[in-house]
C-alpha cells in the first residue's frame, strides 16, 4: 500500500514536469492559471521565530526516573533543531537541588539545539511572586552567565485561568524588570506576556480585556504576546476559530500598541474514555491508539502551525517534545515516545523536522501566498523567505484532518510568482501514509516562475530551495 501510494505520487509528478515543457504562449497561460501566487513584497511576519516545542524541565530529575537512554534522546532533540523552545521554571526547584540542576541542563540542551528559549514562571500566588522576583532574576542571570545568549521570559502559565488581577500581573512584571536591571542583564531578557486561554477568567476578565490591558499598560515592558490552543481531534475547525478570534483582537488594537504573537502551547486531545475506562491525557483515537502517536494529530498540528504563520503569528511551540514527569499527573502529548520504548520518533516529530529543516535559518519572513479566485478554500498555503534568500512554500489540504483519513487521492497544486529558473525540492510529510518524510523529486520554476505538483490528501508538503542536507525520515 505504501509503495503503491508513493508510486502514484511520483508518476503524477513526472507527468506534471513533462506537461510543464511548453511553448511561450502555453507558459503564459500556465502563469495565469496558477492557483496560488507567492507575493514576496506582501510581508506577513518579519523576523519569524519558527517552530518548536516545550521541553520538560524535569527530564534529568529524580521525579522522571531519570529515564534511561538520555544520550539517545538528546541526539534526537539536537537533530530536530527546534527553533523556538519553551521551558517551565517551577519554584520547587529552589528547595530541590536535583530539580534545579535538571532545569539548567534542560535549558542548556535547548541552547545546544540552537533554539530561541522561553523560560516560563509556571505559577504561584501573587504574594509569593512579588517576594521572589529578585530570586528569579538571579536564576535568569545565572543562565546568561553560563552561556545562554538571551532568553524570553513569561510570568505565569495561563494567568487568565486564575484569580490574578490585571494590575497584579503588571506589578510582577515590573518587579522582575527592576531586578534584572539591577543585575545588568535586562537587555538580554525579552518579556512575553499572555499565555492566554480563550475562556473568561474566574474574575470575568475576557481575552479582549487581557490583550487591551497588555497593549495599553505594559507596552514598555512586553516584547511579545502569547496564547494557548487545544482542541478535540473531531473538532479541528476550532483551530480556525481560536486563531481567527485572536487575530481579530490583535488587528483591532492600535498598530503602535501591537506586539508579535506566539502560540506557546498547542495540542490535540483524544477520547477521554472508551467503554467506561478513563484514558490519561491526551486521550485515545477511536482505534485505541494514544492520540499523540497518530498521523491525525500530527496533521492537525500542521494545520495549526501553518495557519498561525499565515495569520501573522511569529512562532509556535508544540506541547510537548518528549515525555517526562511534571508533577503527580500523567500525560503524553509528546512528539517523541517514552524511554522504555527507546525514545521512538512519532509522526509529530517528523512533521516538526520537515518544518524546521525547510525554514532554516530562522529569522526570515513569512509572506503572502495569494489564492486565485476559485481556488479551493480547503488548501492552506504559506511562504517563507530565509535571510539568505531561499524560498519555501508550505501547504496542506485541511480536508485531510479527518481521523483515520489515509488516502491515495492526490490534491493538485500550482504555485506561481517563484523566482524563474530556481530549483526546488518537493518533500512530503506522510507522503507514504506512515507519518515519515520523503523527498519526491525536484522541480524547476523555469521561465514562468510556476511549478505544479500533487500530494496525497493527508500529507503536508514543503517546496523548498533550501539546502536540506541530511534529513531524518
Secondary structure as the mmCIF struct_conf table of DSSP 4:
data_model
#
loop_
_struct_conf.conf_type_id
_struct_conf.id
_struct_conf.beg_label_comp_id
_struct_conf.beg_label_asym_id
_struct_conf.beg_label_seq_id
_struct_conf.end_label_comp_id
_struct_conf.end_label_asym_id
_struct_conf.end_label_seq_id
HELX_RH_AL_P HELX_RH_AL_P1 UNK A 2 UNK A 19
TURN_TY1_P TURN_TY1_P1 UNK A 20 UNK A 20
HELX_RH_AL_P HELX_RH_AL_P2 UNK A 24 UNK A 33
BEND BEND1 UNK A 35 UNK A 35
STRN STRN1 UNK A 36 UNK A 45
BEND BEND2 UNK A 46 UNK A 47
STRN STRN2 UNK A 50 UNK A 54
TURN_TY1_P TURN_TY1_P2 UNK A 57 UNK A 60
BEND BEND3 UNK A 61 UNK A 61
HELX_RH_3T_P HELX_RH_3T_P1 UNK A 62 UNK A 64
TURN_TY1_P TURN_TY1_P3 UNK A 65 UNK A 65
HELX_LH_PP_P HELX_LH_PP_P1 UNK A 66 UNK A 67
BEND BEND4 UNK A 68 UNK A 68
HELX_RH_AL_P HELX_RH_AL_P3 UNK A 70 UNK A 80
TURN_TY1_P TURN_TY1_P4 UNK A 81 UNK A 81
BEND BEND5 UNK A 83 UNK A 83
STRN STRN3 UNK A 84 UNK A 89
HELX_RH_3T_P HELX_RH_3T_P2 UNK A 91 UNK A 95
HELX_RH_AL_P HELX_RH_AL_P4 UNK A 97 UNK A 112
TURN_TY1_P TURN_TY1_P5 UNK A 113 UNK A 114
STRN STRN4 UNK A 116 UNK A 121
HELX_RH_AL_P HELX_RH_AL_P5 UNK A 126 UNK A 145
TURN_TY1_P TURN_TY1_P6 UNK A 146 UNK A 147
STRN STRN5 UNK A 151 UNK A 155
BEND BEND6 UNK A 156 UNK A 156
TURN_TY1_P TURN_TY1_P7 UNK A 157 UNK A 158
HELX_RH_3T_P HELX_RH_3T_P3 UNK A 159 UNK A 161
BEND BEND7 UNK A 162 UNK A 163
HELX_RH_AL_P HELX_RH_AL_P6 UNK A 166 UNK A 182
TURN_TY1_P TURN_TY1_P8 UNK A 183 UNK A 184
HELX_RH_3T_P HELX_RH_3T_P4 UNK A 186 UNK A 188
STRN STRN6 UNK A 189 UNK A 196
BEND BEND8 UNK A 198 UNK A 199
HELX_LH_PP_P HELX_LH_PP_P2 UNK A 200 UNK A 201
TURN_TY1_P TURN_TY1_P9 UNK A 202 UNK A 203
HELX_RH_AL_P HELX_RH_AL_P7 UNK A 207 UNK A 217
BEND BEND9 UNK A 218 UNK A 218
TURN_TY1_P TURN_TY1_P10 UNK A 219 UNK A 221
BEND BEND10 UNK A 223 UNK A 223
STRN STRN7 UNK A 224 UNK A 232
HELX_RH_3T_P HELX_RH_3T_P5 UNK A 233 UNK A 235
TURN_TY1_P TURN_TY1_P11 UNK A 236 UNK A 237
HELX_RH_AL_P HELX_RH_AL_P8 UNK A 238 UNK A 252
BEND BEND11 UNK A 253 UNK A 253
HELX_RH_3T_P HELX_RH_3T_P6 UNK A 255 UNK A 257
STRN STRN8 UNK A 260 UNK A 269
STRN STRN9 UNK A 271 UNK A 271
BEND BEND12 UNK A 272 UNK A 272
STRN STRN10 UNK A 273 UNK A 274
TURN_TY1_P TURN_TY1_P12 UNK A 275 UNK A 276
STRN STRN11 UNK A 277 UNK A 278
STRN STRN12 UNK A 281 UNK A 281
TURN_TY1_P TURN_TY1_P13 UNK A 282 UNK A 282
STRN STRN13 UNK A 284 UNK A 284
TURN_TY1_P TURN_TY1_P14 UNK A 286 UNK A 287
BEND BEND13 UNK A 288 UNK A 288
STRN STRN14 UNK A 290 UNK A 290
HELX_RH_3T_P HELX_RH_3T_P7 UNK A 291 UNK A 293
BEND BEND14 UNK A 294 UNK A 294
HELX_RH_AL_P HELX_RH_AL_P9 UNK A 295 UNK A 310
TURN_TY1_P TURN_TY1_P15 UNK A 311 UNK A 312
STRN STRN15 UNK A 315 UNK A 318
BEND BEND15 UNK A 319 UNK A 319
BEND BEND16 UNK A 321 UNK A 321
STRN STRN16 UNK A 322 UNK A 322
BEND BEND17 UNK A 327 UNK A 329
STRN STRN17 UNK A 331 UNK A 331
BEND BEND18 UNK A 335 UNK A 335
STRN STRN18 UNK A 336 UNK A 336
HELX_RH_3T_P HELX_RH_3T_P8 UNK A 339 UNK A 341
TURN_TY1_P TURN_TY1_P16 UNK A 342 UNK A 342
HELX_LH_PP_P HELX_LH_PP_P3 UNK A 344 UNK A 344
STRN STRN19 UNK A 345 UNK A 345
HELX_LH_PP_P HELX_LH_PP_P4 UNK A 346 UNK A 346
HELX_RH_AL_P HELX_RH_AL_P10 UNK A 347 UNK A 358
TURN_TY1_P TURN_TY1_P17 UNK A 359 UNK A 359
BEND BEND19 UNK A 361 UNK A 363
STRN STRN20 UNK A 365 UNK A 371
HELX_LH_PP_P HELX_LH_PP_P5 UNK A 372 UNK A 372
TURN_TY1_P TURN_TY1_P18 UNK A 373 UNK A 374
TURN_TY1_P TURN_TY1_P19 UNK A 377 UNK A 378
STRN STRN21 UNK A 379 UNK A 385
TURN_TY1_P TURN_TY1_P20 UNK A 387 UNK A 388
BEND BEND20 UNK A 389 UNK A 389
STRN STRN22 UNK A 391 UNK A 397
HELX_RH_3T_P HELX_RH_3T_P9 UNK A 398 UNK A 401
BEND BEND21 UNK A 402 UNK A 402
TURN_TY1_P TURN_TY1_P21 UNK A 403 UNK A 404
STRN STRN23 UNK A 410 UNK A 416
BEND BEND22 UNK A 417 UNK A 417
HELX_LH_PP_P HELX_LH_PP_P6 UNK A 418 UNK A 419
TURN_TY1_P TURN_TY1_P22 UNK A 420 UNK A 421
STRN STRN24 UNK A 423 UNK A 429
BEND BEND23 UNK A 430 UNK A 430
TURN_TY1_P TURN_TY1_P23 UNK A 431 UNK A 432
BEND BEND24 UNK A 433 UNK A 435
STRN STRN25 UNK A 437 UNK A 444
TURN_TY1_P TURN_TY1_P24 UNK A 446 UNK A 449
STRN STRN26 UNK A 451 UNK A 456
TURN_TY1_P TURN_TY1_P25 UNK A 457 UNK A 458
STRN STRN27 UNK A 460 UNK A 464
BEND BEND25 UNK A 466 UNK A 466
BEND BEND26 UNK A 470 UNK A 470
#
